[in-house]
Amino acid sequence: MASSSTPATVAVGSVSAAPAGAPTTAEAKAGAEAKAGTSSAAPVCPRTGQWALCSVERRLVQSGFVIKRLEGAPPRRAGFSVLPAVYSLGRSRLEVFIYPNEATLAADVAKIDTVSAAPHGAKNPWPFFSPTFVRSANLAAVFLTDNATQAERLTLAITAGAPQP
């Protein structure tokens, strides 16, 4: 998992892998603060029934993960038509692909071998660990870890479903 990217606490402004208009990490945090009554006039994460980066981050934190968004340009991954948001979860790496809709995701997934998280017939492009591929609504994620318990926790957190409207 060697990366020239520098870890940074979940922050605004690095690279947006979410569709235009999706709330940023700061907006998600501000929304949580507003709900808790610790801030006023803060935007909230949209409740559209689709994933947004703020809802992914919230779900991961609620599931007990300590997440750090990696800054810098995300890698373009063969088979995925959108750029990922890249996170460090301890010694593990998570790449989250947010699609504008489920149909666009389904078109990409049809061309991907979900065991290797790569196009059918391609070699495993993921360094160090075998990937765990997770799909839910308009989200695909590739989790790289050697910890089976952590992989199961992440899978359960995401496959519990997108935030409901």
C-alpha positions as CSV (number, residue, x, y, z in Angstrom):
1,M,0.0,0.0,0.0
2,A,2.8,2.4,-0.7
3,S,1.5,5.7,-1.7
4,S,3.0,9.1,-2.3
5,S,-0.2,10.6,-0.9
6,T,0.0,12.3,2.5
7,P,-2.7,11.3,5.0
8,A,-4.8,14.1,6.2
9,T,-7.7,14.2,8.6
10,V,-10.9,14.0,6.7
11,A,-10.8,17.4,5.1
12,V,-12.5,19.6,2.5
13,G,-11.1,20.4,-0.9
14,S,-8.7,17.7,-1.9
15,V,-10.4,15.7,-4.7
16,S,-14.1,15.3,-5.2
17,A,-15.1,11.9,-6.3
18,A,-18.7,12.6,-5.7
19,P,-21.1,13.9,-8.3
20,A,-21.4,17.7,-8.6
21,G,-23.4,19.2,-5.7
22,A,-22.7,16.4,-3.3
23,P,-21.8,17.7,0.2
24,T,-18.2,17.8,1.2
25,T,-16.7,16.2,4.3
26,A,-16.9,19.6,6.1
27,E,-20.5,19.9,5.2
28,A,-21.2,16.4,6.6
29,K,-19.4,17.3,9.8
30,A,-21.3,20.6,10.0
31,G,-24.5,18.7,9.4
32,A,-23.8,16.3,12.3
33,E,-22.9,19.3,14.5
34,A,-26.2,21.0,13.6
35,K,-28.1,17.9,14.5
36,A,-26.3,17.7,17.8
37,G,-27.1,21.4,18.4
38,T,-23.4,22.5,18.4
39,S,-23.5,24.7,15.4
40,S,-26.1,26.8,13.6
41,A,-26.9,27.2,9.9
42,A,-24.9,24.2,8.8
43,P,-25.6,22.3,5.6
44,V,-26.6,18.6,6.0
45,C,-25.8,15.6,4.0
46,P,-28.6,15.0,1.5
47,R,-31.1,12.3,2.2
48,T,-31.8,11.2,-1.3
49,G,-31.5,7.4,-0.9
50,Q,-28.2,7.6,-2.7
51,W,-24.7,7.6,-1.3
52,A,-22.7,10.8,-1.0
53,L,-19.2,11.0,0.4
54,C,-20.5,12.7,3.6
55,S,-22.9,9.8,4.2
56,V,-20.1,7.2,3.6
57,E,-17.9,9.0,6.0
58,R,-20.6,9.3,8.6
59,R,-21.5,5.6,8.3
60,L,-17.8,4.6,8.7
61,V,-17.3,6.7,11.8
62,Q,-20.5,5.4,13.3
63,S,-19.2,1.9,12.6
64,G,-16.1,2.6,14.7
65,F,-13.6,3.3,11.9
66,V,-11.0,6.1,12.2
67,I,-10.8,7.5,8.7
68,K,-8.3,9.8,7.1
69,R,-8.9,11.2,3.6
70,L,-5.8,11.0,1.5
71,E,-4.9,14.2,-0.3
72,G,-3.7,14.4,-3.8
73,A,-4.9,13.2,-7.1
74,P,-6.7,9.8,-6.8
75,P,-5.6,7.0,-9.1
76,R,-7.7,6.2,-12.1
77,R,-8.7,2.6,-11.8
78,A,-9.3,0.3,-14.8
79,G,-12.9,-0.7,-15.1
80,F,-14.2,2.2,-13.0
81,S,-15.6,5.3,-14.9
82,V,-15.4,7.6,-11.9
83,L,-12.4,8.6,-9.7
84,P,-12.3,7.3,-6.2
85,A,-12.1,9.1,-2.9
86,V,-9.2,7.4,-1.1
87,Y,-9.1,6.8,2.7
88,S,-6.7,5.4,5.2
89,L,-8.4,3.3,7.8
90,G,-5.5,2.4,10.1
91,R,-3.2,0.2,8.1
92,S,-5.9,-0.4,5.5
93,R,-6.9,1.5,2.4
94,L,-10.3,2.2,1.1
95,E,-11.2,3.5,-2.3
96,V,-14.8,4.7,-2.6
97,F,-16.4,5.2,-6.1
98,I,-19.6,7.3,-6.0
99,Y,-21.6,7.1,-9.2
100,P,-24.3,9.5,-10.3
101,N,-26.8,6.6,-10.3
102,E,-27.2,2.8,-9.9
103,A,-27.4,2.2,-13.7
104,T,-24.0,3.8,-14.4
105,L,-22.5,1.7,-11.6
106,A,-24.2,-1.5,-12.9
107,A,-22.6,-0.8,-16.4
108,D,-19.2,-0.7,-14.8
109,V,-19.7,-3.7,-12.5
110,A,-20.8,-5.8,-15.5
111,K,-17.3,-5.4,-16.9
112,I,-15.5,-6.0,-13.5
113,D,-14.4,-9.3,-11.9
114,T,-15.5,-8.5,-8.4
115,V,-13.0,-11.0,-6.9
116,S,-10.1,-9.0,-8.2
117,A,-11.9,-5.7,-8.5
118,A,-10.5,-5.3,-12.0
119,P,-11.7,-5.8,-15.5
120,H,-12.4,-9.4,-16.5
121,G,-9.2,-11.1,-17.4
122,A,-6.9,-8.4,-16.0
123,K,-4.3,-9.1,-13.4
124,N,-5.0,-8.0,-9.8
125,P,-3.9,-4.3,-9.8
126,W,-4.1,-3.9,-6.1
127,P,-0.9,-3.8,-4.1
128,F,-0.3,-6.0,-1.0
129,F,-3.7,-7.3,-0.2
130,S,-6.5,-9.1,-1.9
131,P,-9.3,-6.6,-2.4
132,T,-12.7,-6.7,-0.8
133,F,-15.3,-5.4,-3.3
134,V,-18.4,-3.9,-1.8
135,R,-21.4,-2.5,-3.7
136,S,-24.5,-0.7,-2.5
137,A,-26.9,1.5,-4.5
138,N,-24.7,4.0,-6.4
139,L,-21.5,3.1,-4.5
140,A,-18.7,0.7,-5.1
141,A,-15.8,0.4,-2.8
142,V,-12.5,-1.5,-2.8
143,F,-11.1,-2.2,0.7
144,L,-7.5,-3.4,1.0
145,T,-6.8,-5.0,4.3
146,D,-5.3,-8.1,5.8
147,N,-7.8,-8.0,8.7
148,A,-10.8,-10.2,7.9
149,T,-12.8,-8.8,10.9
150,Q,-12.3,-5.2,9.6
151,A,-13.3,-6.3,6.1
152,E,-16.5,-7.8,7.4
153,R,-17.3,-4.7,9.5
154,L,-16.8,-2.4,6.5
155,T,-18.9,-4.7,4.3
156,L,-21.7,-4.7,6.8
157,A,-21.6,-0.9,7.3
158,I,-22.0,-0.2,3.6
159,T,-24.3,-3.0,2.6
160,A,-26.7,-2.0,5.4
161,G,-27.9,0.4,2.7
162,A,-27.6,3.9,1.5
163,P,-29.1,6.6,3.8
164,Q,-32.8,6.7,3.4
165,P,-34.7,9.8,2.1
